[in-house]
Structure formats: structure tokens, C-alpha cells
Amino acid sequence: MTATTIPTAISTELQAAFDAAIARSKTLTTRPDNTTLLRLYGLYKQGSVGDATGERPGLTDFVARAKWDAWAALRGTPREQAMQAYIDTLQTLV
């Protein structure tokens, strides 16, 4: 018998806090450095979608490749953990 993983539902409180953090990210008065922006992007995608999918963008698309790499680096991280890390990271910027 093989064990199956049942996806856990995301609590409404965490989802609300994540959504609020996303909205707050659009009102930052100071632009974070690129490393922080890529971290936030990866956490956002992992928290919103889950593990990175699709093909890695080509060498000539530097921005898309960096974003995809930031997301793919979080592969295997539970969505809830990524959401909380996004909230915590954004909180340090406010």
C-alpha cells in the first residue's frame, strides 16, 4: 500500500494575511534590492501556485530566468511555509 499525500487546506487567516502582504508590497516607499525582490517573487509564486512548472527560460531572457530560478529554488517548500515567509520578509521591509 502506498501512502498518498492529501493537500492541506490553507487557513483563511493565513490566506488573508498573505493577500494583505501582497497588497502592502505594492505600496512600499523604497524599492527593495534585486536579491530581496527575487526572494519575494519566489515566495509569492511558491505560496500562490506551488512548485515551479514549465521549462526554464532561455539564456537570453535574463529577467524571466532569474525569476524562474528564484521560484524553482523553493521547490518542495510547503505553500503555507512560503506564504508565511513572504509575510515575514515583507514585514521587515515596512
PDB file of N, CA, C and O in Angstrom:
ATOM      1  N   MET A   1       0.850  -1.169   0.000  1.00  0.00           N
ATOM      2  CA  MET A   1       0.000   0.000   0.000  1.00  0.00           C
ATOM      3  C   MET A   1       0.899   1.237   0.000  1.00  0.00           C
ATOM      4  O   MET A   1       1.824   1.327   0.808  1.00  0.00           O
ATOM      5  N   THR A   2       0.642   2.175  -0.882  1.00  0.00           N
ATOM      6  CA  THR A   2       1.431   3.399  -0.942  1.00  0.00           C
ATOM      7  C   THR A   2       0.699   4.520  -0.236  1.00  0.00           C
ATOM      8  O   THR A   2      -0.525   4.631  -0.295  1.00  0.00           O
ATOM      9  N   ALA A   3       1.474   5.335   0.423  1.00  0.00           N
ATOM     10  CA  ALA A   3       0.884   6.478   1.115  1.00  0.00           C
ATOM     11  C   ALA A   3       0.628   7.591   0.112  1.00  0.00           C
ATOM     12  O   ALA A   3       1.453   7.858  -0.762  1.00  0.00           O
ATOM     13  N   THR A   4      -0.504   8.225   0.244  1.00  0.00           N
ATOM     14  CA  THR A   4      -0.800   9.364  -0.618  1.00  0.00           C
ATOM     15  C   THR A   4      -0.785  10.626   0.218  1.00  0.00           C
ATOM     16  O   THR A   4      -1.171  10.623   1.387  1.00  0.00           O
ATOM     17  N   THR A   5      -0.343  11.680  -0.388  1.00  0.00           N
ATOM     18  CA  THR A   5      -0.303  12.958   0.299  1.00  0.00           C
ATOM     19  C   THR A   5      -1.595  13.700   0.001  1.00  0.00           C
ATOM     20  O   THR A   5      -1.939  13.948  -1.155  1.00  0.00           O
ATOM     21  N   ILE A   6      -2.288  14.043   1.051  1.00  0.00           N
ATOM     22  CA  ILE A   6      -3.521  14.803   0.889  1.00  0.00           C
ATOM     23  C   ILE A   6      -3.188  16.264   1.110  1.00  0.00           C
ATOM     24  O   ILE A   6      -2.706  16.631   2.182  1.00  0.00           O
ATOM     25  N   PRO A   7      -3.436  17.108   0.112  1.00  0.00           N
ATOM     26  CA  PRO A   7      -3.107  18.515   0.283  1.00  0.00           C
ATOM     27  C   PRO A   7      -3.928  19.118   1.422  1.00  0.00           C
ATOM     28  O   PRO A   7      -5.131  18.884   1.541  1.00  0.00           O
ATOM     29  N   THR A   8      -3.249  19.892   2.242  1.00  0.00           N
ATOM     30  CA  THR A   8      -3.950  20.523   3.346  1.00  0.00           C
ATOM     31  C   THR A   8      -4.532  21.842   2.876  1.00  0.00           C
ATOM     32  O   THR A   8      -3.950  22.540   2.046  1.00  0.00           O
ATOM     33  N   ALA A   9      -5.677  22.162   3.415  1.00  0.00           N
ATOM     34  CA  ALA A   9      -6.313  23.430   3.083  1.00  0.00           C
ATOM     35  C   ALA A   9      -5.563  24.555   3.788  1.00  0.00           C
ATOM     36  O   ALA A   9      -5.115  24.402   4.924  1.00  0.00           O
ATOM     37  N   ILE A  10      -5.439  25.650   3.119  1.00  0.00           N
ATOM     38  CA  ILE A  10      -4.764  26.806   3.695  1.00  0.00           C
ATOM     39  C   ILE A  10      -5.772  27.542   4.564  1.00  0.00           C
ATOM     40  O   ILE A  10      -6.900  27.798   4.144  1.00  0.00           O
ATOM     41  N   SER A  11      -5.355  27.878   5.780  1.00  0.00           N
ATOM     42  CA  SER A  11      -6.279  28.557   6.687  1.00  0.00           C
ATOM     43  C   SER A  11      -6.686  29.911   6.111  1.00  0.00           C
ATOM     44  O   SER A  11      -5.916  30.565   5.407  1.00  0.00           O
ATOM     45  N   THR A  12      -7.888  30.303   6.422  1.00  0.00           N
ATOM     46  CA  THR A  12      -8.383  31.580   5.915  1.00  0.00           C
ATOM     47  C   THR A  12      -7.583  32.739   6.509  1.00  0.00           C
ATOM     48  O   THR A  12      -7.408  33.771   5.862  1.00  0.00           O
ATOM     49  N   GLU A  13      -7.097  32.567   7.746  1.00  0.00           N
ATOM     50  CA  GLU A  13      -6.304  33.624   8.371  1.00  0.00           C
ATOM     51  C   GLU A  13      -4.978  33.826   7.635  1.00  0.00           C
ATOM     52  O   GLU A  13      -4.562  34.956   7.381  1.00  0.00           O
ATOM     53  N   LEU A  14      -4.316  32.704   7.294  1.00  0.00           N
ATOM     54  CA  LEU A  14      -3.053  32.795   6.569  1.00  0.00           C
ATOM     55  C   LEU A  14      -3.280  33.373   5.180  1.00  0.00           C
ATOM     56  O   LEU A  14      -2.510  34.222   4.731  1.00  0.00           O
ATOM     57  N   GLN A  15      -4.319  32.928   4.500  1.00  0.00           N
ATOM     58  CA  GLN A  15      -4.617  33.449   3.167  1.00  0.00           C
ATOM     59  C   GLN A  15      -4.887  34.949   3.227  1.00  0.00           C
ATOM     60  O   GLN A  15      -4.416  35.696   2.370  1.00  0.00           O
ATOM     61  N   ALA A  16      -5.639  35.394   4.227  1.00  0.00           N
ATOM     62  CA  ALA A  16      -5.939  36.825   4.376  1.00  0.00           C
ATOM     63  C   ALA A  16      -4.675  37.618   4.656  1.00  0.00           C
ATOM     64  O   ALA A  16      -4.488  38.700   4.099  1.00  0.00           O
ATOM     65  N   ALA A  17      -3.802  37.097   5.512  1.00  0.00           N
ATOM     66  CA  ALA A  17      -2.543  37.783   5.823  1.00  0.00           C
ATOM     67  C   ALA A  17      -1.648  37.836   4.586  1.00  0.00           C
ATOM     68  O   ALA A  17      -0.980  38.843   4.349  1.00  0.00           O
ATOM     69  N   PHE A  18      -1.628  36.759   3.795  1.00  0.00           N
ATOM     70  CA  PHE A  18      -0.840  36.696   2.564  1.00  0.00           C
ATOM     71  C   PHE A  18      -1.362  37.729   1.569  1.00  0.00           C
ATOM     72  O   PHE A  18      -0.582  38.471   0.972  1.00  0.00           O
ATOM     73  N   ASP A  19      -2.673  37.774   1.393  1.00  0.00           N
ATOM     74  CA  ASP A  19      -3.281  38.746   0.479  1.00  0.00           C
ATOM     75  C   ASP A  19      -2.994  40.179   0.921  1.00  0.00           C
ATOM     76  O   ASP A  19      -2.726  41.049   0.093  1.00  0.00           O
ATOM     77  N   ALA A  20      -3.053  40.416   2.226  1.00  0.00           N
ATOM     78  CA  ALA A  20      -2.754  41.760   2.757  1.00  0.00           C
ATOM     79  C   ALA A  20      -1.294  42.118   2.515  1.00  0.00           C
ATOM     80  O   ALA A  20      -0.984  43.264   2.189  1.00  0.00           O
ATOM     81  N   ALA A  21      -0.392  41.148   2.672  1.00  0.00           N
ATOM     82  CA  ALA A  21       1.034  41.396   2.437  1.00  0.00           C
ATOM     83  C   ALA A  21       1.286  41.704   0.962  1.00  0.00           C
ATOM     84  O   ALA A  21       2.108  42.561   0.640  1.00  0.00           O
ATOM     85  N   ILE A  22       0.590  41.017   0.074  1.00  0.00           N
ATOM     86  CA  ILE A  22       0.724  41.283  -1.359  1.00  0.00           C
ATOM     87  C   ILE A  22       0.294  42.715  -1.661  1.00  0.00           C
ATOM     88  O   ILE A  22       0.971  43.434  -2.396  1.00  0.00           O
ATOM     89  N   ALA A  23      -0.828  43.119  -1.093  1.00  0.00           N
ATOM     90  CA  ALA A  23      -1.316  44.489  -1.298  1.00  0.00           C
ATOM     91  C   ALA A  23      -0.329  45.497  -0.717  1.00  0.00           C
ATOM     92  O   ALA A  23      -0.069  46.536  -1.323  1.00  0.00           O
ATOM     93  N   ARG A  24       0.219  45.191   0.455  1.00  0.00           N
ATOM     94  CA  ARG A  24       1.183  46.083   1.104  1.00  0.00           C
ATOM     95  C   ARG A  24       2.471  46.198   0.280  1.00  0.00           C
ATOM     96  O   ARG A  24       3.116  47.247   0.278  1.00  0.00           O
ATOM     97  N   SER A  25       2.842  45.123  -0.416  1.00  0.00           N
ATOM     98  CA  SER A  25       4.078  45.150  -1.210  1.00  0.00           C
ATOM     99  C   SER A  25       4.008  46.180  -2.329  1.00  0.00           C
ATOM    100  O   SER A  25       5.034  46.680  -2.789  1.00  0.00           O
ATOM    101  N   LYS A  26       2.805  46.489  -2.758  1.00  0.00           N
ATOM    102  CA  LYS A  26       2.621  47.452  -3.854  1.00  0.00           C
ATOM    103  C   LYS A  26       2.686  48.894  -3.375  1.00  0.00           C
ATOM    104  O   LYS A  26       2.675  49.823  -4.183  1.00  0.00           O
ATOM    105  N   THR A  27       2.753  49.083  -2.053  1.00  0.00           N
ATOM    106  CA  THR A  27       2.784  50.441  -1.503  1.00  0.00           C
ATOM    107  C   THR A  27       4.100  50.756  -0.797  1.00  0.00           C
ATOM    108  O   THR A  27       4.187  51.750  -0.078  1.00  0.00           O
ATOM    109  N   LEU A  28       5.114  49.933  -0.990  1.00  0.00           N
ATOM    110  CA  LEU A  28       6.408  50.201  -0.360  1.00  0.00           C
ATOM    111  C   LEU A  28       6.957  51.528  -0.865  1.00  0.00           C
ATOM    112  O   LEU A  28       6.890  51.823  -2.058  1.00  0.00           O
ATOM    113  N   THR A  29       7.495  52.318   0.040  1.00  0.00           N
ATOM    114  CA  THR A  29       8.031  53.623  -0.357  1.00  0.00           C
ATOM    115  C   THR A  29       9.442  53.516  -0.920  1.00  0.00           C
ATOM    116  O   THR A  29       9.869  54.363  -1.704  1.00  0.00           O
ATOM    117  N   THR A  30      10.164  52.475  -0.520  1.00  0.00           N
ATOM    118  CA  THR A  30      11.520  52.259  -1.011  1.00  0.00           C
ATOM    119  C   THR A  30      11.579  50.941  -1.754  1.00  0.00           C
ATOM    120  O   THR A  30      11.097  49.921  -1.261  1.00  0.00           O
ATOM    121  N   ARG A  31      12.166  50.959  -2.935  1.00  0.00           N
ATOM    122  CA  ARG A  31      12.289  49.737  -3.727  1.00  0.00           C
ATOM    123  C   ARG A  31      13.355  48.840  -3.103  1.00  0.00           C
ATOM    124  O   ARG A  31      14.490  49.273  -2.900  1.00  0.00           O
ATOM    125  N   PRO A  32      12.993  47.582  -2.795  1.00  0.00           N
ATOM    126  CA  PRO A  32      13.993  46.645  -2.250  1.00  0.00           C
ATOM    127  C   PRO A  32      15.062  46.321  -3.286  1.00  0.00           C
ATOM    128  O   PRO A  32      14.860  46.519  -4.484  1.00  0.00           O
ATOM    129  N   ASP A  33      16.203  45.821  -2.810  1.00  0.00           N
ATOM    130  CA  ASP A  33      17.267  45.434  -3.737  1.00  0.00           C
ATOM    131  C   ASP A  33      16.811  44.221  -4.552  1.00  0.00           C
ATOM    132  O   ASP A  33      15.841  43.553  -4.195  1.00  0.00           O
ATOM    133  N   ASN A  34      17.510  43.949  -5.632  1.00  0.00           N
ATOM    134  CA  ASN A  34      17.113  42.880  -6.558  1.00  0.00           C
ATOM    135  C   ASN A  34      17.061  41.505  -5.894  1.00  0.00           C
ATOM    136  O   ASN A  34      16.175  40.706  -6.198  1.00  0.00           O
ATOM    137  N   THR A  35      17.997  41.226  -4.995  1.00  0.00           N
ATOM    138  CA  THR A  35      18.009  39.939  -4.303  1.00  0.00           C
ATOM    139  C   THR A  35      16.732  39.760  -3.495  1.00  0.00           C
ATOM    140  O   THR A  35      16.127  38.688  -3.508  1.00  0.00           O
ATOM    141  N   THR A  36      16.324  40.806  -2.796  1.00  0.00           N
ATOM    142  CA  THR A  36      15.099  40.751  -1.994  1.00  0.00           C
ATOM    143  C   THR A  36      13.880  40.629  -2.896  1.00  0.00           C
ATOM    144  O   THR A  36      12.953  39.878  -2.591  1.00  0.00           O
ATOM    145  N   LEU A  37      13.874  41.359  -4.000  1.00  0.00           N
ATOM    146  CA  LEU A  37      12.752  41.267  -4.944  1.00  0.00           C
ATOM    147  C   LEU A  37      12.611  39.848  -5.499  1.00  0.00           C
ATOM    148  O   LEU A  37      11.500  39.332  -5.618  1.00  0.00           O
ATOM    149  N   LEU A  38      13.736  39.225  -5.837  1.00  0.00           N
ATOM    150  CA  LEU A  38      13.683  37.857  -6.347  1.00  0.00           C
ATOM    151  C   LEU A  38      13.208  36.895  -5.267  1.00  0.00           C
ATOM    152  O   LEU A  38      12.449  35.969  -5.555  1.00  0.00           O
ATOM    153  N   ARG A  39      13.640  37.101  -4.044  1.00  0.00           N
ATOM    154  CA  ARG A  39      13.185  36.265  -2.919  1.00  0.00           C
ATOM    155  C   ARG A  39      11.672  36.402  -2.752  1.00  0.00           C
ATOM    156  O   ARG A  39      10.960  35.406  -2.619  1.00  0.00           O
ATOM    157  N   LEU A  40      11.192  37.638  -2.760  1.00  0.00           N
ATOM    158  CA  LEU A  40       9.749  37.867  -2.632  1.00  0.00           C
ATOM    159  C   LEU A  40       8.987  37.219  -3.786  1.00  0.00           C
ATOM    160  O   LEU A  40       7.936  36.612  -3.578  1.00  0.00           O
ATOM    161  N   TYR A  41       9.513  37.350  -4.988  1.00  0.00           N
ATOM    162  CA  TYR A  41       8.858  36.752  -6.152  1.00  0.00           C
ATOM    163  C   TYR A  41       8.761  35.237  -5.995  1.00  0.00           C
ATOM    164  O   TYR A  41       7.698  34.650  -6.197  1.00  0.00           O
ATOM    165  N   GLY A  42       9.879  34.613  -5.632  1.00  0.00           N
ATOM    166  CA  GLY A  42       9.886  33.162  -5.457  1.00  0.00           C
ATOM    167  C   GLY A  42       8.907  32.715  -4.381  1.00  0.00           C
ATOM    168  O   GLY A  42       8.179  31.740  -4.564  1.00  0.00           O
ATOM    169  N   LEU A  43       8.890  33.428  -3.259  1.00  0.00           N
ATOM    170  CA  LEU A  43       7.963  33.094  -2.176  1.00  0.00           C
ATOM    171  C   LEU A  43       6.514  33.301  -2.607  1.00  0.00           C
ATOM    172  O   LEU A  43       5.638  32.502  -2.276  1.00  0.00           O
ATOM    173  N   TYR A  44       6.272  34.382  -3.349  1.00  0.00           N
ATOM    174  CA  TYR A  44       4.927  34.656  -3.851  1.00  0.00           C
ATOM    175  C   TYR A  44       4.446  33.518  -4.751  1.00  0.00           C
ATOM    176  O   TYR A  44       3.341  33.005  -4.578  1.00  0.00           O
ATOM    177  N   LYS A  45       5.279  33.131  -5.707  1.00  0.00           N
ATOM    178  CA  LYS A  45       4.891  32.073  -6.644  1.00  0.00           C
ATOM    179  C   LYS A  45       4.721  30.737  -5.923  1.00  0.00           C
ATOM    180  O   LYS A  45       3.769  30.004  -6.194  1.00  0.00           O
ATOM    181  N   GLN A  46       5.634  30.417  -5.010  1.00  0.00           N
ATOM    182  CA  GLN A  46       5.539  29.155  -4.280  1.00  0.00           C
ATOM    183  C   GLN A  46       4.287  29.150  -3.409  1.00  0.00           C
ATOM    184  O   GLN A  46       3.601  28.132  -3.308  1.00  0.00           O
ATOM    185  N   GLY A  47       3.992  30.277  -2.785  1.00  0.00           N
ATOM    186  CA  GLY A  47       2.808  30.377  -1.940  1.00  0.00           C
ATOM    187  C   GLY A  47       1.519  30.384  -2.730  1.00  0.00           C
ATOM    188  O   GLY A  47       0.499  29.883  -2.257  1.00  0.00           O
ATOM    189  N   SER A  48       1.549  30.941  -3.919  1.00  0.00           N
ATOM    190  CA  SER A  48       0.344  31.047  -4.745  1.00  0.00           C
ATOM    191  C   SER A  48       0.080  29.796  -5.574  1.00  0.00           C
ATOM    192  O   SER A  48      -1.056  29.331  -5.666  1.00  0.00           O
ATOM    193  N   VAL A  49       1.134  29.257  -6.174  1.00  0.00           N
ATOM    194  CA  VAL A  49       0.980  28.191  -7.156  1.00  0.00           C
ATOM    195  C   VAL A  49       1.519  26.851  -6.664  1.00  0.00           C
ATOM    196  O   VAL A  49       0.946  25.802  -6.956  1.00  0.00           O
ATOM    197  N   GLY A  50       2.612  26.890  -5.923  1.00  0.00           N
ATOM    198  CA  GLY A  50       3.293  25.667  -5.535  1.00  0.00           C
ATOM    199  C   GLY A  50       4.594  25.560  -6.314  1.00  0.00           C
ATOM    200  O   GLY A  50       5.142  26.571  -6.752  1.00  0.00           O
ATOM    201  N   ASP A  51       5.082  24.359  -6.485  1.00  0.00           N
ATOM    202  CA  ASP A  51       6.370  24.142  -7.142  1.00  0.00           C
ATOM    203  C   ASP A  51       6.405  24.691  -8.569  1.00  0.00           C
ATOM    204  O   ASP A  51       5.402  24.706  -9.281  1.00  0.00           O
ATOM    205  N   ALA A  52       7.604  25.141  -8.955  1.00  0.00           N
ATOM    206  CA  ALA A  52       7.825  25.697 -10.289  1.00  0.00           C
ATOM    207  C   ALA A  52       7.496  24.652 -11.355  1.00  0.00           C
ATOM    208  O   ALA A  52       7.806  23.468 -11.221  1.00  0.00           O
ATOM    209  N   THR A  53       6.864  25.135 -12.402  1.00  0.00           N
ATOM    210  CA  THR A  53       6.493  24.262 -13.511  1.00  0.00           C
ATOM    211  C   THR A  53       6.985  24.880 -14.809  1.00  0.00           C
ATOM    212  O   THR A  53       7.414  26.034 -14.843  1.00  0.00           O
ATOM    213  N   GLY A  54       6.917  24.104 -15.861  1.00  0.00           N
ATOM    214  CA  GLY A  54       7.326  24.604 -17.169  1.00  0.00           C
ATOM    215  C   GLY A  54       8.820  24.546 -17.342  1.00  0.00           C
ATOM    216  O   GLY A  54       9.558  24.126 -16.452  1.00  0.00           O
ATOM    217  N   GLU A  55       9.245  24.975 -18.502  1.00  0.00           N
ATOM    218  CA  GLU A  55      10.672  24.966 -18.818  1.00  0.00           C
ATOM    219  C   GLU A  55      11.342  26.226 -18.314  1.00  0.00           C
ATOM    220  O   GLU A  55      10.735  27.295 -18.253  1.00  0.00           O
ATOM    221  N   ARG A  56      12.587  26.081 -17.959  1.00  0.00           N
ATOM    222  CA  ARG A  56      13.393  27.220 -17.535  1.00  0.00           C
ATOM    223  C   ARG A  56      13.599  28.132 -18.738  1.00  0.00           C
ATOM    224  O   ARG A  56      13.978  27.656 -19.808  1.00  0.00           O
ATOM    225  N   PRO A  57      13.358  29.436 -18.587  1.00  0.00           N
ATOM    226  CA  PRO A  57      13.561  30.360 -19.709  1.00  0.00           C
ATOM    227  C   PRO A  57      14.998  30.315 -20.226  1.00  0.00           C
ATOM    228  O   PRO A  57      15.926  29.958 -19.500  1.00  0.00           O
ATOM    229  N   GLY A  58      15.155  30.682 -21.483  1.00  0.00           N
ATOM    230  CA  GLY A  58      16.460  30.637 -22.127  1.00  0.00           C
ATOM    231  C   GLY A  58      17.443  31.669 -21.594  1.00  0.00           C
ATOM    232  O   GLY A  58      17.075  32.583 -20.856  1.00  0.00           O
ATOM    233  N   LEU A  59      18.688  31.500 -21.981  1.00  0.00           N
ATOM    234  CA  LEU A  59      19.773  32.371 -21.523  1.00  0.00           C
ATOM    235  C   LEU A  59      19.592  33.834 -21.900  1.00  0.00           C
ATOM    236  O   LEU A  59      20.096  34.720 -21.210  1.00  0.00           O
ATOM    237  N   THR A  60      18.888  34.088 -22.972  1.00  0.00           N
ATOM    238  CA  THR A  60      18.752  35.472 -23.425  1.00  0.00           C
ATOM    239  C   THR A  60      17.676  36.251 -22.676  1.00  0.00           C
ATOM    240  O   THR A  60      17.631  37.479 -22.758  1.00  0.00           O
ATOM    241  N   ASP A  61      16.813  35.552 -21.951  1.00  0.00           N
ATOM    242  CA  ASP A  61      15.769  36.225 -21.175  1.00  0.00           C
ATOM    243  C   ASP A  61      16.204  36.262 -19.712  1.00  0.00           C
ATOM    244  O   ASP A  61      15.746  35.466 -18.892  1.00  0.00           O
ATOM    245  N   PHE A  62      17.094  37.202 -19.404  1.00  0.00           N
ATOM    246  CA  PHE A  62      17.730  37.261 -18.086  1.00  0.00           C
ATOM    247  C   PHE A  62      16.735  37.422 -16.943  1.00  0.00           C
ATOM    248  O   PHE A  62      16.853  36.748 -15.920  1.00  0.00           O
ATOM    249  N   VAL A  63      15.774  38.295 -17.105  1.00  0.00           N
ATOM    250  CA  VAL A  63      14.816  38.588 -16.029  1.00  0.00           C
ATOM    251  C   VAL A  63      13.932  37.377 -15.762  1.00  0.00           C
ATOM    252  O   VAL A  63      13.786  36.957 -14.614  1.00  0.00           O
ATOM    253  N   ALA A  64      13.344  36.816 -16.812  1.00  0.00           N
ATOM    254  CA  ALA A  64      12.468  35.659 -16.642  1.00  0.00           C
ATOM    255  C   ALA A  64      13.237  34.475 -16.058  1.00  0.00           C
ATOM    256  O   ALA A  64      12.705  33.724 -15.241  1.00  0.00           O
ATOM    257  N   ARG A  65      14.472  34.315 -16.476  1.00  0.00           N
ATOM    258  CA  ARG A  65      15.293  33.209 -15.975  1.00  0.00           C
ATOM    259  C   ARG A  65      15.598  33.396 -14.491  1.00  0.00           C
ATOM    260  O   ARG A  65      15.530  32.436 -13.722  1.00  0.00           O
ATOM    261  N   ALA A  66      15.931  34.615 -14.081  1.00  0.00           N
ATOM    262  CA  ALA A  66      16.223  34.888 -12.670  1.00  0.00           C
ATOM    263  C   ALA A  66      14.982  34.660 -11.814  1.00  0.00           C
ATOM    264  O   ALA A  66      15.071  34.100 -10.721  1.00  0.00           O
ATOM    265  N   LYS A  67      13.831  35.092 -12.307  1.00  0.00           N
ATOM    266  CA  LYS A  67      12.582  34.883 -11.572  1.00  0.00           C
ATOM    267  C   LYS A  67      12.265  33.393 -11.448  1.00  0.00           C
ATOM    268  O   LYS A  67      11.908  32.920 -10.369  1.00  0.00           O
ATOM    269  N   TRP A  68      12.394  32.665 -12.535  1.00  0.00           N
ATOM    270  CA  TRP A  68      12.104  31.239 -12.513  1.00  0.00           C
ATOM    271  C   TRP A  68      13.060  30.520 -11.566  1.00  0.00           C
ATOM    272  O   TRP A  68      12.645  29.637 -10.815  1.00  0.00           O
ATOM    273  N   ASP A  69      14.335  30.895 -11.599  1.00  0.00           N
ATOM    274  CA  ASP A  69      15.320  30.280 -10.704  1.00  0.00           C
ATOM    275  C   ASP A  69      14.992  30.547  -9.236  1.00  0.00           C
ATOM    276  O   ASP A  69      15.139  29.663  -8.392  1.00  0.00           O
ATOM    277  N   ALA A  70      14.547  31.772  -8.933  1.00  0.00           N
ATOM    278  CA  ALA A  70      14.174  32.115  -7.555  1.00  0.00           C
ATOM    279  C   ALA A  70      12.993  31.263  -7.103  1.00  0.00           C
ATOM    280  O   ALA A  70      12.944  30.833  -5.951  1.00  0.00           O
ATOM    281  N   TRP A  71      12.055  31.018  -7.990  1.00  0.00           N
ATOM    282  CA  TRP A  71      10.892  30.193  -7.682  1.00  0.00           C
ATOM    283  C   TRP A  71      11.301  28.725  -7.558  1.00  0.00           C
ATOM    284  O   TRP A  71      10.914  28.046  -6.606  1.00  0.00           O
ATOM    285  N   ALA A  72      12.077  28.243  -8.515  1.00  0.00           N
ATOM    286  CA  ALA A  72      12.481  26.833  -8.521  1.00  0.00           C
ATOM    287  C   ALA A  72      13.350  26.486  -7.312  1.00  0.00           C
ATOM    288  O   ALA A  72      13.357  25.338  -6.867  1.00  0.00           O
ATOM    289  N   ALA A  73      14.078  27.458  -6.781  1.00  0.00           N
ATOM    290  CA  ALA A  73      14.921  27.216  -5.603  1.00  0.00           C
ATOM    291  C   ALA A  73      14.079  26.831  -4.384  1.00  0.00           C
ATOM    292  O   ALA A  73      14.593  26.254  -3.427  1.00  0.00           O
ATOM    293  N   LEU A  74      12.794  27.150  -4.425  1.00  0.00           N
ATOM    294  CA  LEU A  74      11.901  26.850  -3.301  1.00  0.00           C
ATOM    295  C   LEU A  74      11.106  25.560  -3.507  1.00  0.00           C
ATOM    296  O   LEU A  74      10.199  25.249  -2.735  1.00  0.00           O
ATOM    297  N   ARG A  75      11.453  24.822  -4.544  1.00  0.00           N
ATOM    298  CA  ARG A  75      10.744  23.575  -4.852  1.00  0.00           C
ATOM    299  C   ARG A  75      10.721  22.678  -3.613  1.00  0.00           C
ATOM    300  O   ARG A  75      11.744  22.457  -2.965  1.00  0.00           O
ATOM    301  N   GLY A  76       9.534  22.172  -3.304  1.00  0.00           N
ATOM    302  CA  GLY A  76       9.371  21.300  -2.154  1.00  0.00           C
ATOM    303  C   GLY A  76       8.950  22.030  -0.883  1.00  0.00           C
ATOM    304  O   GLY A  76       8.547  21.399   0.094  1.00  0.00           O
ATOM    305  N   THR A  77       9.044  23.353  -0.896  1.00  0.00           N
ATOM    306  CA  THR A  77       8.611  24.134   0.258  1.00  0.00           C
ATOM    307  C   THR A  77       7.080  24.132   0.289  1.00  0.00           C
ATOM    308  O   THR A  77       6.442  24.445  -0.716  1.00  0.00           O
ATOM    309  N   PRO A  78       6.493  23.784   1.427  1.00  0.00           N
ATOM    310  CA  PRO A  78       5.024  23.811   1.502  1.00  0.00           C
ATOM    311  C   PRO A  78       4.486  25.220   1.240  1.00  0.00           C
ATOM    312  O   PRO A  78       5.106  26.211   1.625  1.00  0.00           O
ATOM    313  N   ARG A  79       3.349  25.295   0.595  1.00  0.00           N
ATOM    314  CA  ARG A  79       2.749  26.599   0.269  1.00  0.00           C
ATOM    315  C   ARG A  79       2.569  27.450   1.522  1.00  0.00           C
ATOM    316  O   ARG A  79       2.846  28.649   1.504  1.00  0.00           O
ATOM    317  N   GLU A  80       2.105  26.835   2.608  1.00  0.00           N
ATOM    318  CA  GLU A  80       1.871  27.582   3.845  1.00  0.00           C
ATOM    319  C   GLU A  80       3.158  28.213   4.355  1.00  0.00           C
ATOM    320  O   GLU A  80       3.165  29.363   4.794  1.00  0.00           O
ATOM    321  N   GLN A  81       4.244  27.455   4.295  1.00  0.00           N
ATOM    322  CA  GLN A  81       5.542  27.954   4.752  1.00  0.00           C
ATOM    323  C   GLN A  81       6.015  29.115   3.873  1.00  0.00           C
ATOM    324  O   GLN A  81       6.544  30.104   4.379  1.00  0.00           O
ATOM    325  N   ALA A  82       5.824  28.991   2.567  1.00  0.00           N
ATOM    326  CA  ALA A  82       6.218  30.058   1.643  1.00  0.00           C
ATOM    327  C   ALA A  82       5.378  31.311   1.884  1.00  0.00           C
ATOM    328  O   ALA A  82       5.896  32.427   1.839  1.00  0.00           O
ATOM    329  N   MET A  83       4.087  31.127   2.138  1.00  0.00           N
ATOM    330  CA  MET A  83       3.220  32.267   2.402  1.00  0.00           C
ATOM    331  C   MET A  83       3.680  33.004   3.660  1.00  0.00           C
ATOM    332  O   MET A  83       3.766  34.232   3.670  1.00  0.00           O
ATOM    333  N   GLN A  84       3.975  32.248   4.720  1.00  0.00           N
ATOM    334  CA  GLN A  84       4.410  32.870   5.967  1.00  0.00           C
ATOM    335  C   GLN A  84       5.762  33.558   5.781  1.00  0.00           C
ATOM    336  O   GLN A  84       5.979  34.641   6.324  1.00  0.00           O
ATOM    337  N   ALA A  85       6.665  32.949   5.029  1.00  0.00           N
ATOM    338  CA  ALA A  85       7.973  33.560   4.775  1.00  0.00           C
ATOM    339  C   ALA A  85       7.818  34.858   3.972  1.00  0.00           C
ATOM    340  O   ALA A  85       8.542  35.826   4.206  1.00  0.00           O
ATOM    341  N   TYR A  86       6.878  34.875   3.034  1.00  0.00           N
ATOM    342  CA  TYR A  86       6.599  36.106   2.267  1.00  0.00           C
ATOM    343  C   TYR A  86       6.122  37.194   3.206  1.00  0.00           C
ATOM    344  O   TYR A  86       6.605  38.325   3.151  1.00  0.00           O
ATOM    345  N   ILE A  87       5.170  36.855   4.072  1.00  0.00           N
ATOM    346  CA  ILE A  87       4.636  37.815   5.041  1.00  0.00           C
ATOM    347  C   ILE A  87       5.749  38.347   5.941  1.00  0.00           C
ATOM    348  O   ILE A  87       5.857  39.553   6.162  1.00  0.00           O
ATOM    349  N   ASP A  88       6.573  37.436   6.455  1.00  0.00           N
ATOM    350  CA  ASP A  88       7.668  37.828   7.348  1.00  0.00           C
ATOM    351  C   ASP A  88       8.706  38.686   6.639  1.00  0.00           C
ATOM    352  O   ASP A  88       9.181  39.672   7.202  1.00  0.00           O
ATOM    353  N   THR A  89       9.061  38.326   5.416  1.00  0.00           N
ATOM    354  CA  THR A  89      10.051  39.093   4.654  1.00  0.00           C
ATOM    355  C   THR A  89       9.531  40.486   4.366  1.00  0.00           C
ATOM    356  O   THR A  89      10.260  41.468   4.506  1.00  0.00           O
ATOM    357  N   LEU A  90       8.280  40.575   3.966  1.00  0.00           N
ATOM    358  CA  LEU A  90       7.699  41.876   3.670  1.00  0.00           C
ATOM    359  C   LEU A  90       7.627  42.745   4.921  1.00  0.00           C
ATOM    360  O   LEU A  90       7.829  43.958   4.862  1.00  0.00           O
ATOM    361  N   GLN A  91       7.339  42.108   6.053  1.00  0.00           N
ATOM    362  CA  GLN A  91       7.248  42.847   7.313  1.00  0.00           C
ATOM    363  C   GLN A  91       8.580  43.536   7.642  1.00  0.00           C
ATOM    364  O   GLN A  91       8.589  44.621   8.222  1.00  0.00           O
ATOM    365  N   THR A  92       9.696  42.911   7.274  1.00  0.00           N
ATOM    366  CA  THR A  92      10.997  43.537   7.551  1.00  0.00           C
ATOM    367  C   THR A  92      11.238  44.757   6.673  1.00  0.00           C
ATOM    368  O   THR A  92      12.085  45.595   6.985  1.00  0.00           O
ATOM    369  N   LEU A  93      10.490  44.858   5.569  1.00  0.00           N
ATOM    370  CA  LEU A  93      10.679  45.973   4.639  1.00  0.00           C
ATOM    371  C   LEU A  93       9.795  47.166   4.965  1.00  0.00           C
ATOM    372  O   LEU A  93      10.035  48.271   4.479  1.00  0.00           O
ATOM    373  N   VAL A  94       8.781  46.949   5.779  1.00  0.00           N
ATOM    374  CA  VAL A  94       7.818  48.018   6.084  1.00  0.00           C
ATOM    375  C   VAL A  94       8.362  48.919   7.190  1.00  0.00           C
ATOM    376  O   VAL A  94       7.700  49.877   7.588  1.00  0.00           O
TER     377      VAL A  94
END
